[in-house]
Amino acid sequence: MIDKATFWIVMPALALGTYAIRFSFLGTLGARPLPGWLTRALRYTAVAVLPALVAPGVLWPAATGGETDPARLAAALVTLGVGVITRSTMGAILAGGGTLFALLALTG
């Protein structure tokens, strides 16, 4: 457990650091338009973040002690396939969740 003095030193420092990071981008640009190359690059940010968040849970899930699980790999592939084919986020999520649920129920 962290002691109270350390907590109250670290917490404001983290808050100020987070504010500075956000302000450095939003505050300095203000209402100025972004360059074309930056706008194009920012389009792919959301597309890159979701796989980065999901990949550790698929490849090294805590539920299996970090061992790769065929059910989770299959569910990820089904999710990807349904998403690419239908272009439906909710359809992909539901198909992947259903696949994971069914395979985990079958394999125990």
Rosetta blueprint (number, residue, H / E / L):
1 M L
2 I L
3 D L
4 K H
5 A H
6 T H
7 F H
8 W H
9 I H
10 V H
11 M H
12 P H
13 A H
14 L H
15 A H
16 L H
17 G H
18 T H
19 Y H
20 A H
21 I H
22 R H
23 F H
24 S H
25 F H
26 L H
27 G H
28 T H
29 L H
30 G L
31 A L
32 R L
33 P L
34 L L
35 P L
36 G H
37 W H
38 L H
39 T H
40 R H
41 A H
42 L H
43 R L
44 Y L
45 T H
46 A H
47 V H
48 A H
49 V H
50 L H
51 P H
52 A H
53 L H
54 V H
55 A H
56 P H
57 G H
58 V H
59 L H
60 W L
61 P L
62 A H
63 A H
64 T H
65 G L
66 G L
67 E L
68 T L
69 D L
70 P H
71 A H
72 R H
73 L H
74 A H
75 A H
76 A H
77 L H
78 V H
79 T H
80 L H
81 G H
82 V H
83 G H
84 V H
85 I H
86 T H
87 R L
88 S L
89 T H
90 M H
91 G H
92 A H
93 I H
94 L H
95 A H
96 G H
97 G H
98 G H
99 T H
100 L H
101 F H
102 A H
103 L H
104 L H
105 A H
106 L H
107 T H
108 G L
